[in-house]
Amino acid sequence: MNMSDKHVIIGTAGHVDHGKSTLITALTGTNPDRLKEEQERGMTIDLGFAALTLPNGQTVGIVDVPGHERFLKNMLAGAGGVDVVLLVIAADEGIMPQTREHLDILRLLDVKAGVVALTKCDLVDSEWLQLVTDEVRTFLQDTPLQDAPVIAVSAVTGQGLQELLSALQDAVARVPVREVNAPFRLPIDRVFTLAGAGTVVTGTLVSGRVRVGDAIEILPPGLRSRARQIQVHGRRVEEAVAGSRVAINLPGVEKEQLERGMVCAPPGVFQPTLAFDAQLNLFPDAAKGLAHRARIRLYLGTAEVIGRVSLLNSERLEPGQQGFVQLRLEKPLVAARGDRFVIRTYSPMFTVGGGTVLEPHAPRHKRFDPLVIERLQSLLRGDPEERVLAILAQSPAGMDEAELARRAEMELPSVLVILSRLEARQQVVHVGEVWFARSVWDDLRRQAESALQRYHQQNPLRAGMPREELRSTVARQLPARLFEAMLLRWQEEGVIALQGALVRLASFTIRLNERQQRLAGRVEQILREAGVTPPPVEVISQQAGAPPDAVRAMIQVLLEQGVLVRLEGDLFFHRETIEQLAELVRRTIREKGSLSVGEFRDLTGSSRKFAVPLLEYFDSIRLTRRVGDVRVLVE
């Protein structure tokens, strides 16, 4: 890639009044203190932006963020998109508490390249400057900036400015290129209106590319718009790529509907989350540790959200420790795997640590669960196969390939190759259009087996459990079509047997005791002999010499065994009678062309009470079809 095509953001950090804004004005010719209030007070209270041209002609974005404690959340909003840090330390004051806090935050946000500017060097003598320089080098040991150049500058005299520009150029050259082929994501840090244009948002494009005319979804609210105009560093462009400072004109949405912390993205790609899994690191010099369910302030992208920390593998996190956590939020935000975040205590506010998002859409976990910890460790390692497996392991309803590719932030062909490898190793199961992790699949099967076992114990005389009852018991989250595919797979594997609308364990058979067997035989005999005029249950009960409930239980057994057939009106016919009548109907219609209710009644010697339900039954099994007042054969 040509260096001029590389898009990089430089962010300043440092204590209030150490001269960051003055330095940027000297380097760029632009005063980043864009608000009148800021220029009057001489303090940057919100994010300021400028374009910086390096000696080689490359233009980079420079973000001037506030140094005052009160405005730290604005500093965090700007830091999320920073590639290179320009750490500003006043030569006449040296290291200050906020200098340490800002460096800790930039370390959490994985900003690796940087340059240190010792400002106001015209106010101190050479001996003092050397002392401060040594202090700074000692301070930077064991930090990401330990090898960063320390350059004395003066915005007043111009001393060191060219050397600083050259050092920034070298740092920019070391920054890896951002991912431009992923879906675009623009965390919003400013919203305003322009006369004749309407609503404009700005931010750092953290991934992907956005073109004029692209459809845009603003999350979490789910507002829809499009990129009517795009500007990068104040110039109109047709396309912006990751790493650029971008302004987008959004038609059809009002300024009042938008706020910092929202995200612009392609429609349907990202979903807001209220809970995500992460690795959390606490600063060694954090003011305090974190207890389970501690209330915190979370800073991710440009969003500030209040939430609670669920510690997944520790009772308490002390300063300097790290652990796996789930962050449960009070309002939704957009997060992606690998995003860096910072947390502060709720009140009083201290920055205590931060970390990396591992699973953006996390179900509630049982604490200290070895399987959960193992999955999070796999996600932390970043192996693509482990990533796909971990997503599926947390998807109790399975997932189709397109959704899996979106959640894994990978191209679909790559995901298909990984799924093929995992399937060959029997780590995933493919059912219909959905993929399951083997662990999820086995768990669903075990739940189904347990539910069927309980049902058989409670209903020993029933041939099986209704399919829909089983789905509502163990797989309510699954569509009916997918559940049917699962049942067929389990039947192939010999786990269950299907019989009409019923499901049973493959090993289950109805076992009648001797008394029940005698009663069942007697009920069957009565209905076989009754032929086309079966008696009601009460009469069968009198003839069999058994209570009606016992007779009904045996009728149910005989129905599920296929010995009896139930017709409308609680009529029970022996299967042999039904088969004989079906053959009579078939033969008669072939000879005469049709059959009426009266003709059927006369043929069978029964009454209309039995003839009508029988013919309707033959309609239902598609032996016959009613045409006016007669039946004809369907075949």
N, C-alpha and C positions, 0 to 999 in steps of 0.2 A: 504493500500500500504506500502510495506517495504520502510523504509527511504532511503535505498541505491538505490531504483528504482526511486526516485524522482529527477527530473532534474531542477536545479535552477541556475540562473545567478546572480552573485553579481557585481554591478557596482560601481566604485569609482566616487566621485565628490569632487570638491574642487578647491581652487585657485592655479594658477601656482606656482611652486617652493615650494609647501607645503609638498612635499615628498611622493606623491602617488606612483610613480613608484619604488622608493627605498623601500617603505613599502611592495609592492607586491613582489618584489624580495626577501625580507627577509622572507615573509610568504610562498612563493611557490618555491623559488630557480630558478625562471625564470624571466629574465629581459623582461618585456613586450615592451620595446622600440626596436621594431624589425628592424627599419630602421637604417642603419649606420649613416645617417644624424642625427637621433634622439639621438643616443648614443654619438655622438661627441658634440652635443649642449646641451645634458642633458635635453631635453625638449620633451615631448610626443606630436608630431604633428599629429599623426593619431592613430586609434584605436589599442590598444595592448591587447593581450589575453594571459591568462595563466590558468592552471588547479590548483585548490586548494584542498588539501586533509584535511578534517576536522578531529577533534580528534576521531570521531566515525567511521572513515574510508570512509565516503561519499565523493565523488569527485564532486565539483561544478565548474562552469566556473566563471572566474573573468575577467571583462572588465575594462581596465584602459583607461579612456577617457581624452582628453586634457583639461587643465584648462585655457589655454591662450585664451583671447577674440577672437583673429583672427581665432581660430580653433574650435569655439563653434559649428559649424554645424557638425563637426566630433563627438563631445560630444553627440549631439542629435541623431546621427546615432547609437551610441552605447546604448543610454539610452532606446530606444524603446523596447528592449528585457529584461530589467533589472527587477528582482524580489526583490532583497535586495540592499539597498544602503549602501555603506561604505563612509561616509562623512569624508573627511580628512581635518583637520584644524591644521596648524602649531602652536605649543604652544608659539613660540616666536613672532608671528604676530597676532594671533586671527582671528576674523571674518573680512572678506574682501568683497568688493562688488560682486565679482564673486561667493563667497560662497553663498550669498543670491540668486543670479540668478540661480545657479545650483539647489538649494533647491526648488525654485519656479518651475523649469522645472520638477524635479522629482515628485513634488506634482501633477502637471498637468498630468504626465504620470501614476499617480495612484500607485506609488511605496510606499507601506505602511510600510514595515518592514525595519529597518536599525540599524546601529551601528555607533557611532562617534569615530574616532581615533584622539587623540591629539598627533600629531607627534612631533619629535625633542624635546621631554621633557628633554633630557639630556643637552639641551642648556639653561634651565631656572631653577631657584630655586623653592622650594616647595611653597613659598608664591605667586610667580607669577603664577605658575601652577594652584593654587586654584582660583586666580582671573580670569584666562582665562576659567577655568572649569565653574565657576558661570556665566560668560558672555555667554558661549555657551548654558548652560541650559536655561537662560533667552531668548536667541535668538530662541531656539527650541520650546518655548511655542506656543500653537495654530498652530503647524505644525504637519504633519504626524509622525515626529520623536520626539515628545515631551516626550515620554517615553523611547526613545532609550538610551542604556547605553553609557556613555562617558568614554573612556578608554585612559589613558596616555600611550604612547608607544615610544620606541626608536628603530629604525632599526639598529642603531650603537651598542647599548649595549644589545639589546634583551629584554629590560624591557617591560612588558605588552603584549608581543606577544601571549603567551599562553592564557592569559585572553581574548584577542581580538578574538582568534580562537574560544574559547568557546562561546563568545557572538554571533559571526557570526553563529555558529552552532544552537544556540537557535533561532536566527532570521530566518534561513533557515527552521527550523521545523514549524514555523508559516505561511509559505507561502502556499497558496492553490495550489493544483496540477493543472497544465495547462490542457486545453482541448485536449485530444489525439485522440478522435474519430471524430473530425472535419477534413475537407480536410487540408492537410499539406500546410504550407505557410512559405517560407524562404526569408525574405528581404535580399538582397545581400549587404554586406558591404565591401567585398574585392574580387578582381578578379586577378588571376595570373596564370602562366603556370609552370608546373613541367616537367622536362625532362622525357620522356618515358610515361607520363600520359596525358599531354595536359592541357586543360583549367580546372581550379579549382575555385570554388566560396566558400565563407564562409559567415556565418551569424548565427543568433540565430533563431532556429526553433520555431516560435511563436505559432503554433497550429499543431495538427495532428501528423502523423508519416510517415516517408519515408523509403523505403526499397531499397536495391540494386536491380537494374533492373527496378525500377519504371519509367514509362514515366514521363517526366517533360516538362512543358511549361514555357518559360522565358518571363515574361510580363514587360512592355507593348509591346515589338516588336513582340511577338508571336512566338519566335524561339522554335523549338522542339529538345529535347535531351532525355537522360535517366541517371539515377544514376549508373554510371559504378562502382564507389567506393565511400564509405562513411567513414568519420573519425569523431570521437567524442573525444575531448581532445587528439588528436594526435594518437588515436588507431583506427585501421580499425574495423568496425562493419558491421553487416548485416542490422541493422535497427537503426534509430535515432528517438527519440520521442520529443514532445514539451518541451521546456525548455533547450534543449541541444545546446551547441556551435558546429556547424556542418560545415564540409568541404565536398563538393561533387565534384567529377570528372565528367565533362560533355563532352562526346564525340560529335563531329560534329559541335561544335560552337567554334568560335575564340575569344580570349581574347578581341580583338578590338571591337567585337560586343556587349560586356557586359560592364556594369558600375554599380557603387553603386547606389542604389535606385530602381533597377529592382527587381523582385520577382520571385522565383521559386515556382511552384504550379502544381497540377495535370492538364493535358490538359482539356480545356473547362470548368473549374469550376469557375474561376474568370475572370472578364472582366475589363479592365482599364476604368477609369472614368475621365471625364473632369469637373465634377460638383458634389458636394455632400452637403447634408444638415447636420448641426451639431449644437451642443450647444457650444457656445464660452464663456469662462471666461477670463476677463482681470485682471491682477495682480492689487492689491490695490495700489502698488507703481510703476505701469507702468509709463514709461516716458511720455506717451501721450495716449489719447483715440483713438477711431477708428471712422472715418466717413463712411457713406455708399459709397460703391465702392472704398474703400481705397485699394491701391496696397500693397501686403504683400508677405513675404517669408513663405512658409508652409513647415514644417518638419513632415513627417509621415513615420513611419518605418525607412528606411535608405534613403528615398528620400527627396530632397530639390527641391521645385517647386515654381515658382512665380505665383501669381494669384490675384484675387480681392475678397473682402468680400462684399456680398450683405446682408445688415441687414434686416431681415424679420419682426421683431416686435419692432423695435426702430429706431429713427432718427439718433442716435449716441450712441456709447458705450463709457462710461467714465471708468477710472481706478476703479477696484473693482466691476464693473457691469458684468452681464451675459445676454446672449440673444440667440435667434435662428438665424442662419445665413446660407447662401449658399455660399460655396467657389467655385468660377469658376476659373479653372486653365489654364495656358498657354501651358502646356503639360500634357499628361495623366499619371496617377499613379494607383496603385492598393490599394484599401481601402476596409475594411469590417466594418460592423456595430459593434460599440463598440471600434474601434481603437481610441487611443489617439493621439493627435497631438499638435504641438507647432507652434505659429506664431511669426514672427518678422516684424517690419516695414521694408519697402523696402529700404529706404535710408533717413537719416543715419539708421543703423541697431540697433534696440533695441528689446529685447524680451519683448513682451507686454502681452502675454497670450497663451491660448490654449484651447483644449476641446475634445469633443467626437463625433465621426462620428455616425450619426443617420440613414441616408439613403445614401448609397454609390453611387447610380445612380439616380440623382435627375433631374426632369424636371425643367424648369425655372418657378418660382412662381411669382404671383402677391404679392407685399408686403402687410403686415397687413391683409392678408386673414385669417379669423377666422378658416376655415376648415384646412388650412395648419398648423397653429399654434397648433390646436387640435391634428392633426396627429403626429406632432413632439413631443408634450408632451406625447402622448401614447408611442411613440418609446423610449423616455427617461425613462419612467417607466419600460420598458423592458418586459411587459406582452406578452407572446407568441401569444395570440389571437390578441392583439392589433398590434403586429408586422406584422402578416399575413395580417390583415385588412389594415394596413398602406401601405404595399407594393402593394396590389391590388388597393387601392385608388389612387395610383400614376401610375397605368398601364392602360392607355386608350384603349389599345388593348387586355386587359385581360391577363391571364397567365395560362400556363398549370401547372400541379401539380409538375412535376420534376423541372421546372425552379423556381417555387415558393419555393420549399424546398431548392434549392441552394441559392436563394436570401435571404431567412430567416435564412440560416445557421442552418437548422434543418433536422432531419431524415424524410424521406418521410412518414413512417407510422404515425408519430406525426402530420405532416401537414394534412394528410387525416382525422385524428380524429378531429382536429381543424376546418377544412372545413365543416365537417359533423355538428358540433355544430353550426357554424356560419350560415349554410344553414337552419338549423331548426329554427333559430331566424330570418331568412330572411335578414341577413346582407350581404350575398353573393348570386350570381346567377351562376348556372352551365349551360353552353350552349355548346353542343358538347364536345370537350375535354378541354374547356377553362373555367376559373373562373373569374368572375367580382365582384368587390365590388358593393354593392347595389347602392351606390352613383354614380359610373361610369355608371352602367347599366341604372339607371334612367335618367342620363344626356344624354346618347346616345338615349334613347327613346324620350326624350323631343326634342332633335335636329332633330330626324327623323320626329316627329309630326310637328315641325315648318317648316321644309323643304317641307313636303307634303302640309301643309296649304298654304304656299306661292305658290307652284306649282298649286294648285287647283284655287287659286285666279287669277293667271296669265293665266291659261288654263282651263277656266270653262267648255269648251265643250270636254275636254279630260277625258277619264275614269280613268286615273291614270298616275303616273310618271314611266318611265322605271326604272327597278330595279338597273341597273348598274349606272344610273345617280344619284339615291339616295345614293348608296354606295360611289361614288366619292364625293358627297356633304358632307356627315356626317361621313363616316367611311372608308375613303381611306386607313387607316392603317390596316384594317382587311382583311384577306384572303376571297376570294369570297365564299368559302365553309362555313366559320364561319358566314359570313353575311347572307347567305341563312338560316342557322339554327336560327339566330336571328329573321329574318322575320317570320319564322314559329312560333316562340315563341310569338312574338307580335300579330300574327294572332290569336293564341290560347287565348291570353289575351284580345282579342277584340279591340285592338288598331288600327289595319290595316286590309285591305282585299287584297288578292292577286288574280290577274286575268291574267293568262298567264305571260307575261314578265312585266306586269304593277303592281304597288303598289298604293293603295289609302287609305286614312283615312276611317275607317269603317263607319263613319258617312256621308261620301261624296256621293252625287248622282248628276248626270248631270241634271241641270234644264234649260229647254229651254223656251224662251218666246213664246207667241202665234204665232208670225210670223215665228220663227224658227221651232216650232212644225209643222206648215202647210207645210213649205218647206221640212222638213225631211220626212213627210208623202208622199209628192209628189215625192221626189227622190226615196223613197222605192217603190212606186207604179210603177214608170217608169222602174226600174230594175227588179221588179217581172214580169212585163208584157213582158220585153225584153227577158226573159228566157235565152237561150244558146247563144244569140248574143247581149250582153250588149253594149250600145253605149258609146263613150268616154265622158269625163267630159264636153267638149264644147257642144256636142249635148244635153246632159242632161240639161245643163244650158239654151239652147234655148227652150227645151220642157217645162222646169219648169218656165221659165220667170224670172230667177234670175241670178245675176252675178256669174261667175265661182268660185270666192273665197268663196262666200257664199255656193255654192253647195259643194265645197271641204270640207268645215267645217262640213256640215251635213253628208257627206259621212264618214268623220272621226268619228263622233258621232255614226253613224250606224255600222261602223266597230267595235268600242270598245264595243258597246252593243251586238255584235254578230249577228246583223240582216244581215249584208253584209259580204262577204268573198273576200279578195284581192288576185289576182293571178299575176304571173309574167307578166310584160308588162303593168302594171297599168290597169288591167281589174278588174271590180267589179261585182260580181255575188250575187244575192239574196241567202240567206242561204237555202231557200226552193228549189231553182233550183239545188244547189249543192247536197242537200240530195237526190233529185229525180234522178239526174245523177249518184250518187254513187250507188243507188239501181239498176239502169239500168246496170251499169258496173258489179256489183256483180252477177246479174242474168244471164247476157249474158255469162260471163266467166265460170260460173258453167255449163251452157248448152253446150258451144262450146269448153271449155278448155283454150281459150286465146282470146285476142282482139287486133286488129291492129289499128293504127291511122285512116286509111281509113275506116275501119268498124265502128269505133266510130263516125267518121264524118258523115257517111251515116245514122247511127242509130239516131243521134241527129238532122240531117238536118242543121248542122252548117258548118263552113269552117275550114280549117287547122289552121287558125289564132287563133281559139278558142279551137279546139280539142286538139292540142299539149299542151298548158298551163294547160288545165283541167286534162289531163292524168298525166302530171308531178306533179300536185297538189295531185292527188290520190296516186302517188308514195310517195310524201313527208309525207302524213298522214298514210302511210303503209297500205293502202287498196290494192294497186297493187304493182307489182315488174316487171321491164322491163327485158325481156329475148330476146335478139336480137332485132327484129323489132316488137315484140308483148308484151302484158302485161298478167301476170297471177296473181292470188290472192295470197296475202301474207299468209293469214290464212290457 
